[in-house]
Amino acid sequence: MKITFHGAARTTTGSMHLLSLNGHKVLLDCGLYQGRRKEAFERNRNLPFNGAEIDACVLSHAHIDHSGNLPNLVRSGFDGPVYSTGATQDLCEIMLMDSAYLQVKDVEYVNKKRKKQGKNPFEPLYVAEDVQKTLKLFSAVPYENPIEVVPGLKVTFHDAGHILGAATVELEFGDGRDPQRMLYTGDLGRENMPILKDPVIVRGVQYLLTESTYGDRLHPPEEDVRRRLESLCHRIRERQSRLLIPAFSVGRTQQLLYYLHELYSEGHLGDIPVYVDSPLSTKATRVYENHNECYDRDMLLYLRENNNPFTLKSVRYVTETADSKALNDASGPVIIISASGMCEGGRILHHLKNSAGNPENIILIVGYQAEHTLGRRIVHNESPIKIFGEKYELKAEVQSIQALSAHADKNELLDYFRRMGPDVQCAFVVHGEPDQQEPLASALRAQGAKKVLIPERGQSFEL
């Protein structure tokens, strides 16, 4: 089998890995690349292969950097099955439609300026009709249920503990008498985190394809989340200001609501209103409510003894555009959770326009910010920041909580690999920036992996 790395190679976004065997081609994930606008648009539109030649796609989870370019793949001629877990399928239904909507709206906004400048208009990467065609190709596969996706390649999904429905992908290929096995981590989650089950340990694989988002970093303890959130709530109450939280609609928003529910129950949140200003977050939370088979034991016990943490009394879900705009005039204290998590699109951009210039406000970053994204520039306190091509001074206080990360850190990754066993002949390190990939690769070698490689984009290897 040959593997070619077309995305998430020496970067954290755009996961896309092509498998070729016995005349068949299978794509592992088909994510959107996120970064500098022009570069991202060109890389996403121009697929490095003919979509019509792909026989099947295996999807690890629903995050847009893993699933978001599927409609463009369909536009380019792909009409094979897309295998995923049921929860991933349900999340993709809302996330891909939201992605199409945002791309159309963002292009409309940009084209107004281009028209005034006498420039040709841009076209969106894909539209809702492309998403509808894509969704018809999905085939839901339960965890721990092996299926043959093409002759000679068997796939099994295992719970990754990252977001709802996320899976590590075990691939079995080669001679039926002596098959080879590879594990693709997708995005590997963490143990003892709220809501979801812990990652399932997959043992006895010869090849490893692993993410490395936090390959040389350690997360602070979980208790840091509650303590920091409580402190920030007290500060915006004293300042009568706003706490603006860019958050991924799937996973991070639900985690935040869980912790805010705990603070409210203990009397630390008071009457501060919490607005979830994202139609996608609202829909995603409903999907979470419908898939309690993914919940861990603690979450199930919590639900028996408490109210649904996603329906906190002070939480208001905002779906209408007019209600979202009205938040610009909302007096503090107020908490606004809005997408996208890397500040690369969605309603968070409009809130940043109206909040970033006030030093009394707080912008709380709770997720990984990829290189060249607006979120990364905010984390680094770069000012001015550009939003829709206009410059805005960043005067608001910027804070960060990394303990909310749904990605395993260095120690968690290495502990997972240690428990997998010593059979790994070759490991490929992807989905990370070089300063995280290199230390993880060295640690894997020290742990016994016989060969560890950090592939370049477009590079191929025979297994």
C-alpha positions in Angstrom: 0.0 0.0 0.0 1.2 3.5 -0.8 0.3 6.6 1.3 0.6 10.1 0.0 0.3 13.1 2.3 -1.8 15.9 0.7 -2.7 17.9 3.9 -1.8 18.5 7.5 1.9 17.8 6.5 4.0 20.1 8.6 0.9 22.1 9.5 -2.2 21.6 11.7 -5.0 22.0 9.2 -6.3 20.4 6.0 -6.0 16.7 6.9 -6.0 14.7 3.7 -4.0 11.4 3.2 -4.4 9.3 0.1 -4.1 5.5 0.3 -3.4 3.5 -2.9 -3.6 -0.3 -3.1 -4.6 -3.0 -5.6 -5.7 -0.3 -8.1 -8.0 1.4 -5.6 -7.7 4.8 -3.9 -9.1 5.7 -0.5 -8.9 9.1 1.2 -8.3 9.4 4.9 -10.1 12.7 5.8 -10.8 15.6 3.4 -10.3 18.8 5.5 -10.2 22.5 4.7 -6.8 24.1 5.0 -7.0 27.2 7.2 -4.4 30.1 7.1 -3.7 33.1 4.9 -6.9 33.7 3.0 -5.6 33.7 -0.6 -3.3 30.7 0.0 -6.1 28.8 1.8 -8.6 29.4 -1.0 -6.2 28.3 -3.7 -5.1 25.1 -1.8 -8.7 24.2 -1.0 -10.1 24.7 -4.4 -7.3 23.0 -6.4 -7.3 19.4 -5.2 -4.0 17.5 -5.8 -5.8 14.6 -7.4 -8.8 13.8 -9.6 -11.8 13.3 -7.3 -13.5 10.9 -9.7 -10.6 8.5 -9.2 -11.2 8.2 -5.4 -13.1 5.0 -4.5 -14.0 5.8 -0.9 -13.4 8.3 1.9 -12.9 7.4 5.5 -13.6 10.3 7.9 -12.2 10.4 11.4 -14.4 13.1 12.7 -16.5 16.2 11.8 -14.2 19.1 12.5 -13.9 21.3 9.4 -10.1 20.8 9.1 -10.8 17.1 8.6 -14.2 17.1 6.8 -14.7 20.6 5.3 -13.5 20.0 1.8 -15.7 17.0 1.1 -18.2 19.0 -0.9 -15.4 20.3 -3.1 -14.3 16.7 -3.6 -17.8 15.8 -4.8 -17.8 18.8 -7.1 -14.6 17.4 -8.6 -16.3 14.0 -9.5 -16.2 11.9 -6.3 -19.3 9.8 -5.9 -18.1 6.9 -3.6 -19.1 6.2 0.0 -18.0 8.4 2.9 -17.5 6.1 6.0 -17.9 7.7 9.5 -19.5 7.1 12.8 -23.2 8.0 13.2 -22.5 11.0 15.4 -19.9 12.3 12.9 -22.5 11.9 10.1 -25.0 13.9 12.1 -22.5 16.6 12.9 -21.3 16.9 9.3 -24.9 17.5 8.2 -25.0 20.7 10.1 -21.3 21.7 9.9 -20.9 21.3 6.1 -24.1 23.3 5.5 -22.9 26.0 7.8 -19.5 26.0 6.0 -21.2 26.5 2.7 -23.4 29.3 4.1 -20.4 31.1 5.6 -18.3 30.8 2.4 -21.1 32.3 0.4 -21.6 35.1 2.8 -17.9 35.9 3.2 -17.5 36.0 -0.6 -20.5 38.3 -0.9 -18.9 40.6 1.6 -15.5 40.6 -0.1 -17.0 41.0 -3.6 -18.8 44.2 -2.6 -15.3 45.7 -2.1 -13.9 44.1 -5.2 -16.7 45.5 -7.3 -15.9 49.0 -6.1 -12.3 48.4 -7.0 -13.2 47.2 -10.4 -11.9 43.6 -9.7 -13.5 40.3 -10.8 -15.7 38.7 -8.2 -14.7 35.5 -6.3 -16.8 32.4 -6.3 -17.4 30.4 -3.2 -15.6 27.1 -2.8 -18.9 25.2 -2.7 -22.6 25.9 -2.1 -25.4 24.2 -0.2 -26.3 22.0 -3.3 -22.8 20.5 -3.2 -23.3 19.7 0.5 -26.6 18.0 -0.1 -25.0 15.7 -2.7 -22.2 15.0 -0.3 -24.5 14.0 2.6 -26.2 11.4 0.5 -22.9 9.6 0.2 -22.4 9.1 4.0 -22.5 5.6 5.4 -22.6 5.3 9.2 -20.4 2.7 10.9 -20.6 1.9 14.6 -17.4 1.8 16.7 -15.7 -1.6 16.8 -17.4 -2.8 13.7 -14.9 -3.8 11.0 -15.9 -3.1 7.3 -14.1 -3.7 4.0 -14.0 -0.3 2.3 -12.3 -1.6 -0.9 -11.0 -5.1 -1.6 -8.0 -5.8 0.6 -8.6 -2.9 3.0 -10.5 -3.4 6.2 -11.3 -0.4 8.5 -12.4 -0.3 12.2 -13.4 2.8 14.1 -12.4 3.2 17.7 -13.5 5.9 20.1 -10.9 8.7 20.0 -12.4 10.8 22.9 -11.8 14.0 21.0 -15.3 15.3 20.1 -18.6 13.6 19.7 -18.3 10.7 17.2 -14.5 11.1 16.7 -12.6 8.0 15.9 -9.2 6.6 15.6 -9.1 4.5 12.4 -7.5 1.0 12.4 -6.6 -0.1 8.9 -5.8 -3.7 8.0 -4.3 -4.5 4.6 -2.0 -6.9 2.8 -1.8 -10.7 2.7 -4.8 -12.3 4.4 -2.5 -14.8 6.1 -0.3 -12.1 7.5 -2.1 -8.7 7.4 -0.5 -5.4 8.3 -2.2 -2.9 10.5 -2.0 0.9 10.7 -3.6 3.2 13.2 -4.6 6.7 12.1 -5.2 8.8 15.2 -7.2 11.5 13.5 -7.3 13.9 16.5 -6.6 12.0 19.7 -8.5 13.0 22.7 -7.7 13.0 26.4 -8.6 10.8 29.4 -10.7 12.0 32.3 -12.3 14.9 30.4 -15.9 15.8 30.9 -18.8 14.5 28.7 -17.0 12.0 26.4 -15.5 8.5 26.9 -11.7 8.1 27.1 -9.8 7.1 24.0 -9.7 3.4 23.2 -6.2 1.9 23.2 -5.5 0.0 19.9 -2.7 -2.5 20.3 -0.5 -4.4 17.9 -0.1 -2.1 14.9 2.9 -2.0 12.7 2.3 1.5 11.3 1.2 4.7 13.1 -0.1 7.9 11.5 -0.4 10.4 14.4 -1.3 13.9 15.0 1.1 16.2 16.9 -0.8 19.3 17.7 0.7 19.5 21.2 3.7 17.3 20.5 6.0 19.3 22.9 3.5 20.9 25.2 1.7 20.0 28.4 -1.8 21.1 29.3 -2.5 22.7 32.7 -4.7 20.7 35.1 -8.4 20.6 34.5 -9.1 22.5 37.7 -7.4 25.5 36.1 -10.5 25.9 33.8 -12.9 26.4 36.7 -10.6 28.7 38.6 -9.8 30.9 35.6 -13.4 31.0 34.3 -14.6 32.0 37.8 -11.9 34.8 38.0 -12.8 36.2 34.6 -16.5 36.2 35.5 -15.8 38.3 38.6 -13.7 40.7 36.5 -16.3 41.4 33.9 -18.9 41.9 36.7 -16.6 44.5 38.3 -15.9 46.2 35.0 -19.4 45.9 33.6 -17.9 44.6 30.4 -18.0 41.6 28.2 -16.1 38.3 28.0 -15.8 37.3 24.3 -15.0 33.6 23.7 -14.2 32.4 20.2 -15.0 28.7 20.4 -15.4 25.8 18.0 -19.1 25.0 17.7 -18.5 21.3 18.2 -16.8 20.2 21.3 -15.4 23.4 22.8 -18.7 25.2 23.1 -20.3 22.2 24.9 -17.3 21.9 27.3 -17.6 25.6 28.2 -21.3 25.2 28.9 -20.6 22.2 31.1 -18.1 24.3 33.2 -20.3 27.4 33.3 -23.2 25.1 34.5 -21.0 24.0 37.4 -20.1 27.6 38.3 -23.7 28.6 38.1 -24.8 25.7 40.3 -22.2 26.7 42.9 -23.2 30.4 42.9 -20.1 31.7 41.2 -21.7 32.8 37.9 -24.6 34.8 39.4 -27.0 36.4 36.9 -24.4 37.1 34.1 -26.2 36.3 30.8 -24.4 33.8 28.5 -25.1 34.1 24.8 -24.2 31.2 22.5 -24.2 33.3 19.3 -23.9 30.7 16.6 -26.6 28.8 14.8 -24.1 26.0 14.3 -23.3 25.7 18.0 -27.0 25.6 18.8 -27.6 22.7 16.3 -24.4 21.0 17.4 -25.5 21.0 21.0 -28.8 19.3 20.0 -26.7 16.6 18.3 -24.8 16.2 21.5 -28.0 15.8 23.4 -29.1 13.0 20.9 -26.0 10.9 21.2 -25.6 10.0 24.9 -24.1 6.6 23.8 -20.9 8.6 23.5 -21.1 10.0 27.1 -18.7 8.7 29.7 -20.0 7.3 33.0 -19.6 10.5 34.9 -21.6 12.5 32.4 -24.4 9.9 32.6 -24.5 10.1 36.4 -24.4 13.9 36.2 -27.5 13.9 34.0 -29.4 11.7 36.5 -28.7 14.1 39.3 -28.7 17.5 37.6 -30.3 19.5 34.8 -29.0 19.3 31.3 -25.7 21.3 31.4 -26.3 22.6 27.9 -29.6 24.3 29.0 -28.3 26.5 31.8 -30.8 29.0 33.0 -28.8 32.0 32.1 -27.8 30.6 28.6 -29.5 32.1 25.6 -29.0 30.5 22.1 -28.9 33.2 19.4 -29.8 32.1 15.9 -31.3 35.1 14.2 -29.0 37.7 12.6 -31.0 40.6 14.1 -30.6 39.2 17.6 -26.9 38.7 17.0 -26.5 42.3 15.9 -28.4 43.4 19.0 -25.7 42.0 21.2 -23.4 44.9 20.1 -25.5 47.1 22.3 -25.8 44.7 25.2 -24.5 46.2 28.4 -22.1 44.3 30.6 -21.5 42.0 32.3 -22.1 39.6 29.5 -20.5 36.4 28.1 -20.6 35.8 24.4 -19.5 32.4 23.0 -19.3 32.5 19.2 -17.7 30.7 16.3 -15.3 30.2 14.6 -12.8 29.0 17.1 -9.8 30.4 15.1 -11.6 33.6 14.3 -11.4 32.8 10.5 -15.1 33.3 9.8 -18.6 33.4 11.3 -20.2 35.8 13.8 -17.2 36.0 16.0 -15.6 38.4 13.5 -18.5 40.9 14.0 -18.2 40.7 17.8 -14.4 41.3 17.5 -15.0 44.4 15.4 -17.2 45.8 18.1 -15.3 44.6 21.2 -11.6 44.4 20.5 -11.1 48.2 20.8 -12.3 48.4 24.4 -9.6 47.7 27.1 -12.3 46.8 29.6 -13.4 43.8 27.5 -11.7 40.4 27.7 -11.1 38.0 24.8 -10.6 34.5 26.0 -8.9 32.0 23.7 -9.7 28.4 24.6 -8.4 26.4 21.6 -5.4 25.9 19.4 -4.8 28.7 16.9 -3.2 27.6 13.7 -0.4 29.6 12.1 -1.5 32.7 10.0 -5.0 32.7 11.5 -6.6 35.8 13.1 -6.8 33.8 16.4 -3.1 33.3 16.4 -2.5 37.0 15.9 -4.9 37.8 18.8 -3.1 35.4 21.1 0.2 37.2 20.2 -1.5 40.6 20.9 -0.7 41.9 17.5 -2.4 45.2 16.8 -4.0 46.3 14.6 -5.8 43.2 13.5 -7.5 42.9 10.1 -11.2 41.9 9.9 -12.9 41.8 6.5 -9.9 43.7 5.1 -10.3 46.6 7.6 -7.8 47.4 10.5 -9.0 47.5 14.1 -6.9 48.3 17.2 -6.7 45.4 19.6 -7.0 47.0 23.0 -9.1 44.4 24.8 -7.4 42.2 27.4 -6.4 38.8 25.9 -6.5 35.7 28.0 -6.0 32.0 27.2 -7.0 28.7 28.8 -5.3 25.7 27.3 -6.6 23.1 29.8 -9.8 23.0 27.7 -8.0 21.5 24.7 -9.5 18.3 23.3 -6.1 17.2 21.9 -3.8 15.0 23.9 -0.7 16.7 25.0 2.9 15.3 24.7 2.7 13.1 27.8 -0.8 11.9 27.0 0.2 11.0 23.4 3.3 9.1 24.6 1.3 7.3 27.3 -1.2 6.2 24.6 1.6 5.0 22.4 3.4 3.2 25.2 0.1 1.3 26.0 -0.3 0.4 22.3 2.8 -1.9 22.6 6.2 -2.0 21.0 5.2 -3.3 17.6 5.4 0.0 15.6 7.8 -0.4 12.7 7.2 3.1 11.2 5.4 6.2 12.5 4.4 9.2 10.5 4.0 12.5 12.4 1.4 14.9 10.9 -1.1 17.5 12.0 1.3 19.7 13.8 3.8 22.6 13.3 7.5 21.6 13.0 8.3 22.8 16.6 5.8 20.3 17.9 6.5 17.5 15.4 10.2 17.2 15.9 10.1 16.7 19.7 7.3 14.1 19.4 9.2 12.3 16.6 12.3 12.1 18.9 10.2 10.9 21.8 8.7 8.2 19.6 12.1 7.0 18.6 13.2 6.9 22.2 10.1 4.9 23.0 11.0 2.2 20.5 9.5 3.1 17.1 12.0 1.7 14.6 11.4 4.5 12.0 9.8 7.9 12.5 9.1 10.2 9.6 7.7 13.8 9.3 6.4 13.9 5.7 6.3 16.9 3.4 3.1 17.8 1.6 2.9 15.6 -1.6 5.4 13.1 -0.3 4.6 9.4 -0.8 5.7 6.2 1.0 5.3 2.5 0.4 4.1 0.4 3.3 
